[in-house]
Amino acid sequence: MKKPAPHELSDRELVERCVQDQRIYQEQLYRRYAKDMYKVCLMYADNTADASDILQESFIKVFKNIHQFRFE
């Protein structure tokens, strides 16, 4: 059976693969949510540079703690 492409995975499957520290899926998770997360960051930041920094730090925390995600 052919392995699904990262963009074909459900959110649950994508997170499960990220927990396994598979970089290609971490990149896909980032691509899937970065745009929307950046919009939220802009609400908290004074400028786009700060929003970008907040986004980067947020994803670092996400990937560091993704193993704790409970799908609730």
SEKEGU-522576 format. One record per residue (C-alpha): residue in three letters; residue number from 1; y negated, x, z. Coordinates in nm, 3 decimals. Last residue first. Example, Ala and Ser with C-alpha at 12.3 -4.5 7.8 and 13.67 -1.06 7.14 Angstrom:
2
+-----+-----+---------+---------+---------+
! res !   n !       Y !       X !       Z !
+-----+-----+---------+---------+---------+
! SER !   2 !   0.106 !   1.367 !   0.714 !
! ALA !   1 !   0.450 !   1.230 !   0.780 !
+-----+-----+---------+---------+---------+
//
This chain:
72
+-----+-----+---------+---------+---------+
! res !   n !       Y !       X !       Z !
+-----+-----+---------+---------+---------+
! GLU !  72 !  -1.677 !  -0.966 !   2.298 !
! PHE !  71 !  -1.541 !  -0.692 !   2.070 !
! ARG !  70 !  -1.469 !  -0.463 !   2.370 !
! PHE !  69 !  -1.658 !  -0.143 !   2.284 !
! GLN !  68 !  -1.570 !   0.133 !   2.532 !
! HIS !  67 !  -1.434 !   0.370 !   2.263 !
! ILE !  66 !  -1.771 !   0.340 !   2.093 !
! ASN !  65 !  -1.940 !   0.536 !   2.370 !
! LYS !  64 !  -2.036 !   0.864 !   2.200 !
! PHE !  63 !  -2.061 !   0.693 !   1.863 !
! VAL !  62 !  -2.303 !   0.429 !   1.988 !
! LYS !  61 !  -2.503 !   0.677 !   2.194 !
! ILE !  60 !  -2.556 !   0.904 !   1.892 !
! PHE !  59 !  -2.638 !   0.593 !   1.691 !
! SER !  58 !  -2.914 !   0.500 !   1.933 !
! GLU !  57 !  -3.055 !   0.852 !   1.940 !
! GLN !  56 !  -3.089 !   0.847 !   1.563 !
! LEU !  55 !  -3.250 !   0.504 !   1.560 !
! ILE !  54 !  -3.495 !   0.600 !   1.835 !
! ASP !  53 !  -3.590 !   0.912 !   1.641 !
! SER !  52 !  -3.642 !   0.708 !   1.325 !
! ALA !  51 !  -3.860 !   0.461 !   1.514 !
! ASP !  50 !  -4.065 !   0.751 !   1.655 !
! ALA !  49 !  -4.126 !   0.882 !   1.304 !
! THR !  48 !  -4.208 !   0.531 !   1.181 !
! ASN !  47 !  -4.487 !   0.477 !   1.434 !
! ASP !  46 !  -4.563 !   0.327 !   1.776 !
! ALA !  45 !  -4.200 !   0.242 !   1.840 !
! TYR !  44 !  -4.045 !  -0.064 !   2.005 !
! MET !  43 !  -4.066 !  -0.314 !   1.718 !
! LEU !  42 !  -3.992 !  -0.036 !   1.469 !
! CYS !  41 !  -3.662 !   0.026 !   1.649 !
! VAL !  40 !  -3.558 !  -0.333 !   1.576 !
! LYS !  39 !  -3.622 !  -0.283 !   1.206 !
! TYR !  38 !  -3.429 !   0.045 !   1.221 !
! MET !  37 !  -3.132 !  -0.140 !   1.368 !
! ASP !  36 !  -3.127 !  -0.372 !   1.068 !
! LYS !  35 !  -3.136 !  -0.084 !   0.820 !
! ALA !  34 !  -2.891 !   0.129 !   1.018 !
! TYR !  33 !  -2.618 !  -0.136 !   1.045 !
! ARG !  32 !  -2.382 !  -0.106 !   0.746 !
! ARG !  31 !  -2.480 !   0.248 !   0.657 !
! TYR !  30 !  -2.413 !   0.367 !   1.012 !
! LEU !  29 !  -2.078 !   0.190 !   1.024 !
! GLN !  28 !  -1.995 !   0.349 !   0.689 !
! GLU !  27 !  -2.085 !   0.695 !   0.818 !
! GLN !  26 !  -1.867 !   0.641 !   1.123 !
! TYR !  25 !  -1.592 !   0.530 !   0.888 !
! ILE !  24 !  -1.607 !   0.852 !   0.688 !
! ARG !  23 !  -1.617 !   1.048 !   1.014 !
! GLN !  22 !  -1.282 !   0.931 !   1.151 !
! ASP !  21 !  -1.317 !   0.976 !   1.526 !
! GLN !  20 !  -1.023 !   0.746 !   1.611 !
! VAL !  19 !  -1.278 !   0.521 !   1.783 !
! CYS !  18 !  -1.456 !   0.508 !   1.449 !
! ARG !  17 !  -1.137 !   0.374 !   1.293 !
! GLU !  16 !  -1.124 !   0.092 !   1.547 !
! VAL !  15 !  -1.493 !   0.023 !   1.489 !
! LEU !  14 !  -1.437 !  -0.018 !   1.115 !
! GLU !  13 !  -1.135 !  -0.240 !   1.165 !
! ARG !  12 !  -1.332 !  -0.466 !   1.399 !
! ASP !  11 !  -1.632 !  -0.479 !   1.166 !
! SER !  10 !  -1.405 !  -0.583 !   0.881 !
! LEU !   9 !  -1.314 !  -0.321 !   0.624 !
! GLU !   8 !  -1.395 !  -0.339 !   0.253 !
! HIS !   7 !  -1.690 !  -0.097 !   0.275 !
! PRO !   6 !  -1.461 !   0.173 !   0.415 !
! ALA !   5 !  -1.223 !   0.150 !   0.116 !
! PRO !   4 !  -0.889 !  -0.005 !   0.200 !
! LYS !   3 !  -0.575 !   0.218 !   0.199 !
! LYS !   2 !  -0.346 !   0.124 !  -0.089 !
! MET !   1 !   0.000 !   0.000 !   0.000 !
+-----+-----+---------+---------+---------+
//
